[in-house]
Amino acid sequence: MTLANRSVASLDDPIVVSGIGVVSPLGGDRESTWAGLLAGNRAGRWLSSHDWGSPRDWPNVRWSGNPAIIRQNARLPKEIADRVIRLGMLAAQEAWDDAKLADAALHPERMGCIVGTSKGGLHTFDAAMNRSDPAVDWQDGWPSSTASRLATMFNLRGPCVAPVAACATGVVAILRGVAAIESNECDLVLTGSADDSLHPGVLSSFQRLGVLARHPDPTKGCRPYDRDRTGFVVGAGAGCLVLERRSHAERRGVRWYAEIVGGRLATDPAGMTQLDSAGQALGRLIEMTCGESRPDHIQLHGTGTRLNDPAECRAVRQVFGPDSDGILHSSVKGALGHLLGAAGSVETALACLSLRDQVVPACANLDQVDPECMLPFVQYAAVKRPIRTVLKVSLGFGGHQAAILLRRPE
């Protein structure tokens, strides 16, 4: 997937983000999440058996996590029990309403649904295996179920695709949505991702890999680029975006948050859980995504792991110089936690809000920058500043890499 060689027509009529929906550990909707992030709030708490819907306790194990916040007035079909689907529905409904699509006279065959996740409904599979409950639909545990349910919910009869690319899934889904419009398959695409991996199997696996944060305070566990970082804290959430061409949005009389002016996918073969330590593979991806553009803000992946944070910073310095002067850098995972398959879409949504409000959130829990991670980070408090372009970088275990370049509407 590349937007590097776009036609003159597509440059004159770019694909835009006209609707945004978010469910996160900081808030049950877009604006509460954004307000909490700018205020410096940090999600996180110690988990119990209640969080994974099982009566089983895990002795001698203590996991922290960032569960998603569900609004009390949330509209959810009672028959949908799967956590991932429910989060996806909430984010998708908010994005749909935000884009003013409820009464839009559009052709269903020209509307697509490209919504991914990293694993599917693990809790649904647990319920199906552990309880002989005919009400549990085990098919809702498939990774493609959220996309299928949303396509039915909104009568989207164009392509329905469910990308799976580990923690890069969200940005991959957005770029696949861009491609569906660029290729004239669709006039409009509902895209994004959802994830709820607060599950003993996932948490214990990450613990064995040594990538989970170890800190006595769950709100301070994830510390991207900090000298004392020890790993990430798993969270749950969903982010959905509505994509369409600018001319299409203008005809409908709606405004848009951002124009998508660049995007690339790549693979880093360095290892299952680590980046190329020199950052060369990621540096090439960033360079190809940005072309001649120099972003005003880079929203980094920033999980807080010992090896990958420095490699990401080396990649940025390779492309934009040793000091990356004039670029504000940040990561939101210190506040939100790592939403895994939902991270890329939620974080891209927040990057769009940075363009809307001309503000860069602080990198939470970044108290002392690791000398190997030196970049001009936003620390301690959000910064107001003119921002025309934002680069969003997203990385996933297994070598998945994605980047997207957003521009503020003129």
Secondary structure, 3 states (H helix, E strand, C coil): CECCCCCHHHHHCCEEEEEEEEEECCECCHHHHHHHHHCCCCCCEECCHHHHCCCCCCCCCCCEEECCCCCCCCCCCCCCCCHHHHHHHHHHHHHHHHCCCCCCCCCHHHEEEEEECCCCCHHHHHHHHHCCCCCCCHHHHCCCHHHHHHHHHCCCCCCEECCCCHHHHHHHHHHHHHHHHHCCCCCEEEEEEEEECCCHHHHHHHHHHCCECCCCCHHHCCCCCECCCCCECEEEEEEEEEEEEHHHHHHHCCCCCEEEEEEEEEECCCCCCCCCCCCHHHHHHHHHHHCCCCCCEEECCCCCCCCHHHHHHHHHHHHHCCCCCCCEEECCHHHHCECHHHHHHHHHHHHHHHHHHCEECCCCCCCCECHHHCCCECCCCCEECCCCEEEEEEEECCCEEEEEEEECCC
